[in-house]
Amino acid sequence: MVLTRFFFFLFTTLILAQPRAKYRPFDWLLFKEPGKINSLSEGYEYLYIATSHGGIYRYSLYSNQYDFPITTAQGLQSNNITGVHFDHNTGIIWASSLGFLQYSYTREGDWRQINLVDLGLRSNDRISRRGNSENYVWAEANVVYIKMDKTSGILSGIYPRPDELNINWSSDQYSIQN
């Protein structure tokens, strides 16, 4: 009897933990004023634009028009995206927001979050740049560089400067110098 209850509990929790297959990422849409542009990254078919209020705007490189934005309705933790990076080797899009680093294999929905505390940072630290090398994803925060596995985001190390030379960095915040 106890074994039967255990398997029933295990089965139901596995079912509830899976994404709902009947809903697609853009079944719900959230349109907001984008605010300022924080970062740009070019993907296979879109230019991804990180905004301060509207999530990630997507500009189609082939049709030369904006497509539906990626927002909290698609699973982002916040619509205030401080930066975005597209990894051309894996096809994974990375986004940073206050307190979190997020990534998606599908580039639309199914966003996975990594708490900055789990990466050895404080929750109020800001990731200023994102990039990737051949084998790792990199993030610059304050005065340290965070090296992570490029498919799972598992922390590989924290360095005062990168230990690899060929890192493809995405843009960071644009500021006018006087």
Contacts in CASP RR format, 6 or more apart in sequence:
PFRMAT RR
TARGET T0000
AUTHOR 0000-0000-0000
METHOD contacts of the structure
MODEL  1
MVLTRFFFFLFTTLILAQPRAKYRPFDWLLFKEPGKINSLSEGYEYLYIA
TSHGGIYRYSLYSNQYDFPITTAQGLQSNNITGVHFDHNTGIIWASSLGF
LQYSYTREGDWRQINLVDLGLRSNDRISRRGNSENYVWAEANVVYIKMDK
TSGILSGIYPRPDELNINWSSDQYSIQN
19 110 0 8 1.000
25 70 0 8 1.000
25 74 0 8 1.000
25 75 0 8 1.000
25 106 0 8 1.000
25 108 0 8 1.000
25 109 0 8 1.000
25 110 0 8 1.000
26 68 0 8 1.000
26 74 0 8 1.000
26 108 0 8 1.000
28 73 0 8 1.000
28 74 0 8 1.000
29 68 0 8 1.000
29 69 0 8 1.000
29 71 0 8 1.000
29 73 0 8 1.000
30 54 0 8 1.000
30 69 0 8 1.000
30 71 0 8 1.000
30 72 0 8 1.000
30 73 0 8 1.000
30 79 0 8 1.000
31 69 0 8 1.000
32 53 0 8 1.000
32 54 0 8 1.000
32 55 0 8 1.000
32 71 0 8 1.000
32 79 0 8 1.000
33 53 0 8 1.000
33 54 0 8 1.000
34 49 0 8 1.000
34 51 0 8 1.000
34 52 0 8 1.000
34 53 0 8 1.000
34 54 0 8 1.000
34 55 0 8 1.000
34 57 0 8 1.000
34 69 0 8 1.000
35 51 0 8 1.000
35 52 0 8 1.000
35 53 0 8 1.000
35 54 0 8 1.000
36 51 0 8 1.000
36 52 0 8 1.000
37 49 0 8 1.000
37 50 0 8 1.000
37 51 0 8 1.000
37 52 0 8 1.000
37 174 0 8 1.000
38 50 0 8 1.000
38 51 0 8 1.000
38 52 0 8 1.000
38 81 0 8 1.000
38 82 0 8 1.000
38 83 0 8 1.000
38 84 0 8 1.000
38 172 0 8 1.000
38 173 0 8 1.000
39 49 0 8 1.000
39 50 0 8 1.000
39 81 0 8 1.000
39 82 0 8 1.000
39 83 0 8 1.000
39 84 0 8 1.000
39 85 0 8 1.000
39 130 0 8 1.000
39 170 0 8 1.000
39 171 0 8 1.000
39 172 0 8 1.000
39 173 0 8 1.000
40 47 0 8 1.000
40 48 0 8 1.000
40 49 0 8 1.000
40 50 0 8 1.000
40 84 0 8 1.000
40 170 0 8 1.000
40 171 0 8 1.000
41 47 0 8 1.000
41 48 0 8 1.000
41 50 0 8 1.000
41 84 0 8 1.000
41 85 0 8 1.000
41 86 0 8 1.000
41 93 0 8 1.000
41 170 0 8 1.000
41 171 0 8 1.000
42 48 0 8 1.000
42 61 0 8 1.000
42 86 0 8 1.000
43 61 0 8 1.000
43 86 0 8 1.000
43 88 0 8 1.000
43 91 0 8 1.000
43 93 0 8 1.000
44 86 0 8 1.000
44 88 0 8 1.000
44 91 0 8 1.000
45 60 0 8 1.000
45 61 0 8 1.000
45 62 0 8 1.000
46 58 0 8 1.000
46 59 0 8 1.000
46 60 0 8 1.000
46 61 0 8 1.000
46 67 0 8 1.000
46 107 0 8 1.000
47 58 0 8 1.000
47 59 0 8 1.000
47 61 0 8 1.000
48 56 0 8 1.000
48 57 0 8 1.000
48 58 0 8 1.000
48 84 0 8 1.000
48 86 0 8 1.000
48 93 0 8 1.000
49 56 0 8 1.000
49 57 0 8 1.000
49 58 0 8 1.000
49 59 0 8 1.000
49 84 0 8 1.000
50 56 0 8 1.000
50 81 0 8 1.000
50 82 0 8 1.000
50 83 0 8 1.000
50 84 0 8 1.000
50 95 0 8 1.000
51 57 0 8 1.000
51 79 0 8 1.000
51 81 0 8 1.000
52 80 0 8 1.000
52 81 0 8 1.000
53 79 0 8 1.000
53 80 0 8 1.000
54 69 0 8 1.000
54 71 0 8 1.000
54 79 0 8 1.000
54 80 0 8 1.000
54 81 0 8 1.000
55 69 0 8 1.000
55 70 0 8 1.000
55 71 0 8 1.000
55 72 0 8 1.000
55 76 0 8 1.000
55 78 0 8 1.000
55 79 0 8 1.000
55 80 0 8 1.000
55 81 0 8 1.000
56 69 0 8 1.000
56 70 0 8 1.000
56 71 0 8 1.000
56 76 0 8 1.000
56 81 0 8 1.000
56 84 0 8 1.000
56 93 0 8 1.000
56 95 0 8 1.000
57 66 0 8 1.000
57 69 0 8 1.000
58 66 0 8 1.000
58 67 0 8 1.000
58 68 0 8 1.000
58 69 0 8 1.000
58 70 0 8 1.000
59 65 0 8 1.000
59 66 0 8 1.000
59 67 0 8 1.000
60 66 0 8 1.000
60 67 0 8 1.000
70 76 0 8 1.000
70 108 0 8 1.000
70 109 0 8 1.000
71 79 0 8 1.000
72 78 0 8 1.000
72 79 0 8 1.000
74 108 0 8 1.000
74 109 0 8 1.000
74 111 0 8 1.000
75 109 0 8 1.000
75 110 0 8 1.000
75 111 0 8 1.000
76 95 0 8 1.000
76 97 0 8 1.000
76 102 0 8 1.000
76 111 0 8 1.000
77 97 0 8 1.000
77 100 0 8 1.000
77 102 0 8 1.000
77 111 0 8 1.000
77 113 0 8 1.000
78 97 0 8 1.000
78 98 0 8 1.000
78 100 0 8 1.000
80 97 0 8 1.000
80 98 0 8 1.000
81 95 0 8 1.000
81 96 0 8 1.000
81 97 0 8 1.000
82 96 0 8 1.000
82 97 0 8 1.000
82 98 0 8 1.000
82 126 0 8 1.000
82 127 0 8 1.000
82 128 0 8 1.000
82 173 0 8 1.000
83 95 0 8 1.000
83 96 0 8 1.000
83 127 0 8 1.000
83 130 0 8 1.000
83 170 0 8 1.000
83 172 0 8 1.000
84 93 0 8 1.000
84 94 0 8 1.000
84 95 0 8 1.000
84 96 0 8 1.000
84 130 0 8 1.000
84 170 0 8 1.000
85 93 0 8 1.000
85 94 0 8 1.000
85 95 0 8 1.000
85 130 0 8 1.000
85 131 0 8 1.000
85 132 0 8 1.000
85 137 0 8 1.000
85 169 0 8 1.000
85 170 0 8 1.000
86 92 0 8 1.000
86 93 0 8 1.000
86 94 0 8 1.000
86 107 0 8 1.000
86 170 0 8 1.000
87 93 0 8 1.000
87 94 0 8 1.000
87 131 0 8 1.000
87 132 0 8 1.000
87 137 0 8 1.000
87 150 0 8 1.000
88 168 0 8 1.000
89 132 0 8 1.000
89 134 0 8 1.000
89 150 0 8 1.000
90 150 0 8 1.000
90 151 0 8 1.000
91 105 0 8 1.000
91 107 0 8 1.000
92 103 0 8 1.000
92 104 0 8 1.000
92 105 0 8 1.000
92 107 0 8 1.000
92 150 0 8 1.000
92 151 0 8 1.000
93 103 0 8 1.000
93 104 0 8 1.000
93 107 0 8 1.000
94 101 0 8 1.000
94 102 0 8 1.000
94 103 0 8 1.000
94 130 0 8 1.000
94 131 0 8 1.000
94 137 0 8 1.000
95 101 0 8 1.000
95 102 0 8 1.000
95 103 0 8 1.000
95 111 0 8 1.000
96 102 0 8 1.000
96 126 0 8 1.000
96 127 0 8 1.000
96 130 0 8 1.000
96 139 0 8 1.000
98 124 0 8 1.000
98 126 0 8 1.000
99 115 0 8 1.000
99 116 0 8 1.000
99 123 0 8 1.000
99 124 0 8 1.000
99 125 0 8 1.000
100 113 0 8 1.000
100 114 0 8 1.000
100 115 0 8 1.000
100 116 0 8 1.000
101 113 0 8 1.000
101 114 0 8 1.000
101 116 0 8 1.000
101 119 0 8 1.000
101 127 0 8 1.000
101 139 0 8 1.000
101 153 0 8 1.000
102 111 0 8 1.000
102 112 0 8 1.000
102 113 0 8 1.000
102 114 0 8 1.000
103 111 0 8 1.000
103 112 0 8 1.000
103 114 0 8 1.000
103 153 0 8 1.000
104 110 0 8 1.000
104 111 0 8 1.000
104 112 0 8 1.000
114 153 0 8 1.000
115 123 0 8 1.000
116 122 0 8 1.000
116 123 0 8 1.000
116 125 0 8 1.000
116 127 0 8 1.000
116 141 0 8 1.000
117 123 0 8 1.000
118 155 0 8 1.000
119 139 0 8 1.000
119 146 0 8 1.000
119 148 0 8 1.000
119 155 0 8 1.000
119 158 0 8 1.000
120 146 0 8 1.000
120 155 0 8 1.000
120 158 0 8 1.000
121 141 0 8 1.000
121 142 0 8 1.000
121 144 0 8 1.000
121 146 0 8 1.000
125 141 0 8 1.000
125 142 0 8 1.000
126 141 0 8 1.000
126 142 0 8 1.000
127 139 0 8 1.000
127 140 0 8 1.000
127 141 0 8 1.000
127 146 0 8 1.000
128 140 0 8 1.000
128 141 0 8 1.000
128 142 0 8 1.000
128 172 0 8 1.000
128 173 0 8 1.000
129 138 0 8 1.000
129 139 0 8 1.000
129 140 0 8 1.000
129 169 0 8 1.000
129 170 0 8 1.000
129 172 0 8 1.000
130 137 0 8 1.000
130 138 0 8 1.000
130 139 0 8 1.000
130 140 0 8 1.000
130 169 0 8 1.000
130 170 0 8 1.000
131 137 0 8 1.000
131 138 0 8 1.000
131 139 0 8 1.000
131 167 0 8 1.000
131 168 0 8 1.000
131 169 0 8 1.000
131 170 0 8 1.000
132 138 0 8 1.000
132 150 0 8 1.000
132 167 0 8 1.000
132 168 0 8 1.000
133 162 0 8 1.000
133 164 0 8 1.000
133 166 0 8 1.000
133 167 0 8 1.000
133 168 0 8 1.000
134 164 0 8 1.000
134 166 0 8 1.000
135 150 0 8 1.000
136 147 0 8 1.000
136 148 0 8 1.000
136 149 0 8 1.000
136 150 0 8 1.000
136 156 0 8 1.000
136 164 0 8 1.000
137 147 0 8 1.000
137 148 0 8 1.000
137 149 0 8 1.000
137 150 0 8 1.000
137 153 0 8 1.000
138 145 0 8 1.000
138 146 0 8 1.000
138 147 0 8 1.000
138 148 0 8 1.000
138 162 0 8 1.000
138 164 0 8 1.000
138 167 0 8 1.000
138 169 0 8 1.000
139 145 0 8 1.000
139 146 0 8 1.000
139 148 0 8 1.000
140 146 0 8 1.000
143 160 0 8 1.000
144 158 0 8 1.000
144 159 0 8 1.000
144 160 0 8 1.000
145 158 0 8 1.000
145 159 0 8 1.000
145 160 0 8 1.000
145 161 0 8 1.000
145 162 0 8 1.000
146 155 0 8 1.000
146 157 0 8 1.000
146 158 0 8 1.000
147 155 0 8 1.000
147 156 0 8 1.000
147 157 0 8 1.000
147 158 0 8 1.000
147 159 0 8 1.000
147 162 0 8 1.000
147 163 0 8 1.000
148 154 0 8 1.000
148 155 0 8 1.000
148 156 0 8 1.000
148 157 0 8 1.000
149 156 0 8 1.000
END
